[in-house]
Amino acid sequence: MKIAVIALGKIGLPLAAQFASKGHEVMGVDVNPQVVEFVNNGVEPFPGEVHLQQKLSELVPAGKLRATTDYAEAVPDADVVVLVVPLFVDSDAKPDFGWMDSATTELAKHLTPGTLVSYETTLPVGTTRTRWKPMLEEGSGLLEGKDFHLVFSPERVLTGRVFEDLRKYPKLVGGLSETGTKSAIDFYESVLDFDDRPDLPRGNGVWDLGSAEASELTKLAETTYRDVNIGLANQFATFASTVGIDIYQVIEASNSQPYSHIHQPGIAVGGHCIPVYPRLYLWNDPSATVVRAAREANAGMPEYTVGLLEGAYGDLSGAVVVVLGAAYRGGVKETAFSGVFATVDALKKRSATVLVHDPMYSDEELSALGFVPYHRGEPVDAAVIQANHSEYAELTAKDLPGVRVLIDGRRVSSAEKWDGVTYRVIGRA
């Protein structure tokens, strides 16, 4: 098959490599010429994705995978077009379709009969049918269900382990017609491999969800569940600390029976998915009070954590405080919706002198994010662990000379490592 992948980001490029590894001719499209140059040179444009460099080194010289900035080079006569362009939310938590609209408009200009179009970007319910279908039809002059087919099949992977997750989880498909759905099932079965999952009711593989809307809602539901669950854990944690209870012992005990699956509390919920997709759900269902309350609870955790620091340290005015971790998640070089921003703001609001450290970022990169870089060994008055980088589990008081209080927002360390330092964890008095 000839396959086009629109947007060669941290999901799109591994997908393109996966498709090409099954023997198909894949061309990726990206608006960033530097990304295109990296790919065509067989070099990963972003480090950290397991097996990606190995696959690029094999596929690009073999002519199976190429990249371009030109839709006209990739889309015409493609058997399948897979689109993974980011969807953002604006300051009012409403979907910002700007990048996706532009990509869809360009795709429509070059769409030819017989193509299957699959959107993998997480979307509000109804978007595939009511937004992308008319845009593609108007821009191409073709009819969906007759001249081309349109489906929604959400990506369900985490950056850093995309190839592992592609095998691990069922691939969900929801089409606008039976023929389109069948085409999508055939396509994904031909480009993906699946681990044996006897625990699943249908077994692992490609699952037909019956409609694009059901597929859209499934992705929103599985991610919103995590946000709501974390919000509940955070509320349990804040209460437990006021009555002298260790919330982690409570969670472990609760989860010892099969009907409880309480997540872990923490300083922040970050990344492209968990903080964003509940807002997309709320755009469809503004009356969802449970979802809204959880999102507000999680968004308030950086302020709560800095309040813990203030309670243990005292007046933070003039105090030198280092926030450990700019990334939203340990081991991932990404700051999308990271708790670092709200944590720094909360500290500055209290007139603290704020520094930021992250082993994955250079001083120049931290400065570009608006932070003052910190280097281990420099004196500080207090510290907050914001990201669960593995390096932070090994820190001791000697690494932060002068530190009086440490708030471990991710429970990656322990009090034993901080002799003479007031050590606090969210959810433990």
C-alpha positions in Angstrom: 0.0 0.0 0.0 0.9 3.6 -0.4 0.3 5.3 3.0 0.5 9.0 4.0 0.9 10.1 7.6 0.1 13.7 8.3 2.2 15.2 11.2 5.4 13.5 12.2 5.4 14.3 15.9 6.0 12.0 18.8 3.1 9.8 17.8 2.9 10.3 14.0 6.5 9.4 13.2 6.5 6.1 15.2 3.2 5.2 13.5 4.8 5.9 10.1 7.8 3.7 11.0 5.4 1.0 12.1 3.5 1.0 8.9 6.7 1.1 6.8 8.1 -1.8 8.8 5.3 -4.0 7.4 6.5 -3.5 3.9 4.4 -0.6 2.8 5.5 2.7 1.1 5.0 5.4 3.6 5.4 9.2 3.2 5.1 11.5 6.1 4.0 15.1 5.9 5.1 17.7 8.4 5.0 21.6 8.3 8.5 21.7 10.0 11.3 21.4 7.4 13.8 20.5 10.0 11.7 17.5 11.1 11.5 16.4 7.4 15.2 16.8 7.0 15.9 14.7 10.1 13.6 11.9 8.9 15.0 11.9 5.4 18.5 11.6 6.8 17.3 8.6 8.9 17.8 10.5 12.2 15.1 10.7 14.9 14.2 14.4 15.4 13.3 13.8 19.1 15.2 11.4 21.3 13.7 9.0 23.8 11.3 6.8 21.7 12.4 3.2 22.2 13.3 1.5 18.9 12.5 4.5 16.7 16.1 5.3 15.7 16.7 1.6 14.9 13.6 1.5 12.6 14.6 4.8 10.9 18.1 3.5 10.2 16.6 0.5 8.5 13.5 1.9 6.7 14.8 5.2 5.3 17.8 3.8 3.4 15.6 1.0 2.1 13.2 3.7 0.6 10.2 2.5 2.6 9.9 5.8 4.6 10.3 9.4 3.4 9.1 12.8 4.5 8.0 16.0 2.8 6.4 19.3 3.6 4.2 19.0 0.5 0.8 17.4 0.7 0.8 17.2 -3.1 3.7 14.8 -3.0 2.2 12.4 -0.4 -1.6 12.4 -0.6 -2.7 11.9 -4.3 -3.3 8.2 -5.0 -2.6 7.2 -1.4 -4.5 4.1 -0.3 -4.6 5.3 3.2 -4.1 8.7 4.9 -3.6 8.8 8.6 -3.8 12.2 10.3 -2.3 12.8 13.8 -2.2 16.6 13.9 -2.4 18.0 17.5 -5.6 19.5 18.8 -5.3 22.1 21.5 -7.6 23.8 23.9 -7.6 27.6 24.3 -7.5 29.6 27.5 -11.3 29.1 27.9 -10.8 25.3 27.6 -12.5 25.2 24.2 -11.1 23.1 21.4 -8.7 25.0 19.1 -9.0 23.3 15.7 -6.6 25.7 13.9 -3.9 23.2 13.1 -6.3 20.4 12.3 -8.5 22.6 10.1 -5.4 23.7 8.1 -4.2 20.1 7.7 -7.7 18.9 6.7 -8.0 21.7 4.1 -4.7 20.8 2.6 -5.6 17.1 2.7 -8.9 17.8 0.9 -7.1 19.7 -1.9 -5.1 16.6 -2.9 -7.5 13.8 -1.9 -8.1 11.3 -4.7 -10.8 8.6 -5.1 -10.4 5.3 -3.3 -8.6 6.7 -0.3 -9.3 5.7 3.3 -8.8 8.6 5.7 -8.3 7.9 9.4 -8.1 10.5 12.1 -6.2 9.4 15.1 -6.1 12.7 17.0 -8.4 12.7 20.1 -11.6 14.6 19.2 -14.8 15.8 20.8 -17.7 13.5 20.0 -19.2 14.2 16.6 -16.2 15.9 15.1 -15.4 13.3 12.5 -18.9 13.3 11.1 -19.9 16.9 11.4 -16.6 18.7 10.9 -14.1 16.6 8.9 -16.6 14.9 6.5 -18.0 18.2 5.1 -14.6 19.8 5.0 -13.1 16.9 3.1 -16.1 16.7 0.7 -16.2 20.4 0.0 -12.4 20.7 -0.5 -12.1 17.6 -2.7 -15.4 17.5 -4.6 -15.6 13.8 -3.6 -18.3 12.1 -1.6 -17.6 10.2 1.6 -18.8 6.6 1.5 -18.7 6.6 -2.2 -15.4 8.1 -3.4 -13.5 7.9 -0.2 -14.0 6.6 3.3 -13.6 8.3 6.7 -13.0 6.7 10.1 -11.9 7.7 13.5 -9.3 5.5 15.2 -7.8 7.1 18.3 -4.1 6.7 19.2 -3.8 5.0 22.6 -0.1 5.1 23.2 2.4 6.9 25.4 5.4 8.6 24.1 8.6 6.7 24.9 6.9 3.3 24.4 4.7 3.8 21.3 5.7 0.5 19.6 5.1 -1.5 22.8 1.7 0.1 23.3 0.7 -0.5 19.7 1.0 -4.2 20.4 -0.5 -4.1 23.9 -3.9 -2.4 23.4 -6.8 -3.1 21.0 -7.0 -0.7 18.0 -10.4 1.0 18.1 -12.2 1.8 14.8 -15.4 3.7 14.2 -16.5 4.5 10.6 -19.2 6.5 8.9 -20.1 3.5 6.8 -19.8 -0.3 6.9 -17.5 -0.3 3.9 -15.3 2.3 5.4 -15.1 0.5 8.7 -14.2 -2.8 6.9 -11.5 -1.0 5.0 -10.0 0.4 8.2 -10.1 -2.9 10.0 -8.3 -4.5 7.1 -5.7 -1.7 7.0 -4.9 -1.8 10.7 -4.8 -5.6 10.8 -2.2 -5.4 8.0 0.1 -2.8 9.7 -0.1 -3.8 13.4 0.8 -6.8 15.5 -0.9 -7.6 18.8 0.2 -9.2 22.0 -2.0 -12.1 23.3 -4.5 -10.7 25.8 -6.6 -13.5 27.2 -7.9 -11.0 29.8 -9.9 -9.1 27.1 -13.5 -10.1 26.3 -12.9 -9.8 22.5 -9.2 -10.7 22.6 -6.6 -8.3 21.3 -6.7 -6.8 17.8 -8.8 -4.3 15.9 -12.2 -3.6 17.5 -15.1 -2.2 15.5 -17.0 0.2 17.8 -19.9 0.6 15.5 -19.6 4.4 14.8 -17.1 7.2 14.8 -18.9 8.8 17.7 -18.5 5.7 19.9 -14.8 5.6 19.0 -14.4 9.3 19.8 -16.2 8.9 23.2 -14.1 5.8 24.1 -10.9 7.8 23.9 -12.3 10.7 25.9 -13.8 8.3 28.5 -10.7 6.3 29.2 -8.6 9.4 29.7 -11.2 11.4 31.6 -11.6 8.4 33.9 -7.9 8.8 34.9 -8.3 12.5 35.6 -11.4 11.9 37.7 -9.7 9.1 39.6 -6.6 11.2 40.3 -8.8 14.0 41.4 -10.5 11.7 43.9 -7.1 10.4 45.1 -6.0 14.0 45.6 -9.1 14.9 47.6 -8.6 11.8 49.8 -4.9 12.8 50.2 -5.6 16.4 51.3 -8.2 15.2 53.8 -6.0 12.3 55.1 -3.1 14.7 55.9 -5.4 16.8 58.2 -6.3 13.8 60.4 -3.0 12.1 60.6 -3.7 9.3 58.1 -1.2 7.9 55.6 -3.2 7.9 52.4 -0.9 5.5 50.6 -1.6 2.8 53.1 -5.3 3.5 52.7 -5.0 3.3 48.9 -3.0 0.0 49.0 -5.6 -1.5 51.4 -8.6 -0.3 49.3 -7.1 -1.7 46.1 -6.6 -5.1 47.6 -10.1 -6.0 46.6 -11.0 -6.1 42.9 -13.6 -3.3 42.8 -11.3 -0.5 43.9 -8.7 1.0 41.6 -7.7 4.3 43.3 -4.8 6.1 41.5 -2.0 7.9 43.2 -2.2 11.6 44.4 0.4 14.1 43.3 1.4 17.7 42.7 0.0 17.9 39.2 -1.6 16.2 36.2 0.3 17.1 33.0 0.9 16.1 29.4 -1.1 16.4 26.2 -3.8 13.9 27.3 -5.1 13.8 30.8 -5.4 17.6 31.4 -6.9 18.2 28.0 -9.3 15.5 27.0 -11.7 16.0 30.0 -12.1 19.6 28.7 -13.0 18.2 25.3 -15.5 16.0 27.0 -16.9 19.0 28.9 -17.3 20.8 25.6 -19.7 18.1 24.5 -21.3 17.7 28.0 -21.0 20.9 30.0 -23.3 19.5 32.7 -20.8 16.8 33.7 -20.2 18.1 37.3 -18.0 15.2 38.3 -15.6 15.8 35.4 -15.5 19.5 36.0 -14.9 19.1 39.8 -12.0 16.7 39.2 -10.4 18.9 36.7 -10.6 21.8 39.1 -9.2 19.7 41.9 -6.2 18.6 39.9 -5.5 22.0 38.6 -5.4 23.3 42.1 -2.7 20.8 43.3 0.4 22.9 42.6 -1.1 25.7 44.7 -1.9 23.2 47.5 1.6 21.8 47.4 3.2 25.2 47.7 0.9 25.8 50.6 2.3 22.6 52.2 5.8 24.1 51.8 4.7 27.4 53.3 3.2 25.7 56.2 6.4 23.8 56.9 8.9 26.5 56.1 7.1 29.7 57.1 7.2 33.0 55.2 8.6 32.2 51.8 9.4 35.8 51.0 13.0 35.9 49.8 13.5 32.2 50.2 15.5 30.4 47.5 13.3 27.5 46.3 14.2 25.0 43.6 11.5 23.2 41.7 12.9 19.8 40.7 11.4 18.8 37.3 10.2 20.9 34.4 8.8 17.9 32.5 5.3 16.8 33.1 6.4 13.2 33.6 9.5 11.5 34.6 11.8 10.4 31.8 9.9 12.4 29.1 11.3 15.6 27.7 8.0 17.4 27.4 6.5 20.3 29.3 2.9 20.3 27.9 0.6 21.3 30.8 3.4 20.5 33.2 2.8 21.4 36.9 6.1 23.3 36.9 4.4 26.4 35.5 1.7 26.6 38.2 4.2 25.7 40.9 6.6 28.4 39.9 3.7 30.9 39.8 2.5 29.9 43.2 6.0 30.4 44.6 6.5 33.7 42.9 3.2 34.9 44.3 4.7 34.3 47.8 7.8 36.4 46.8 10.2 33.4 46.7 13.2 33.3 44.5 12.5 30.4 42.2 15.0 28.2 40.4 14.2 25.1 38.2 16.1 22.0 37.6 15.6 19.2 35.1 18.2 16.6 34.1 16.7 16.4 30.6 16.9 20.1 29.9 19.9 22.4 29.3 20.2 25.8 30.9 19.4 27.4 27.6 16.2 25.3 27.3 15.1 26.1 30.8 15.8 29.8 30.2 13.7 29.7 27.0 10.8 28.3 29.1 11.1 31.4 31.3 12.9 29.7 34.2 16.1 30.4 36.1 18.2 27.2 35.9 19.5 25.5 39.0 22.6 23.3 39.3 23.0 20.6 41.9 25.3 21.7 44.7 24.1 25.3 44.8 22.6 26.4 48.1 18.8 26.6 48.5 16.4 27.1 51.3 13.7 24.7 50.1 12.8 22.3 47.3 9.7 20.9 45.6 9.9 17.6 43.6 7.6 18.2 40.6 8.5 15.4 38.2 9.3 11.8 39.0 12.6 11.6 37.2 14.6 8.6 38.4 17.5 10.8 39.3 15.5 12.5 42.0 15.0 9.2 43.9 18.7 9.3 44.6 19.0 12.8 45.9 20.0 13.5 49.5 20.4 16.7 51.6 24.0 16.9 50.5 22.9 17.5 46.9 20.9 20.6 48.0 23.1 22.5 50.5 21.2 24.4 53.0 17.8 22.9 52.2 15.5 23.1 55.2 12.2 21.7 53.7 11.6 19.3 50.9 8.1 18.7 49.6 8.0 15.5 47.6 5.2 16.0 45.1 5.6 12.6 43.5 6.6 10.4 46.5 9.9 9.4 44.8 12.1 9.8 47.8 11.9 9.0 51.5 12.5 10.8 54.8 15.6 8.7 55.5 17.5 10.4 52.7 16.8 13.9 54.2 18.4 13.9 57.6 17.9 17.2 59.3 15.4 18.3 56.7 11.6 18.6 57.1 10.3 16.1 54.5 6.7 16.2 53.5 4.6 14.1 51.0 1.2 14.9 49.7 -1.3 12.7 51.6 0.8 12.0 54.6 0.9 14.1 57.8 
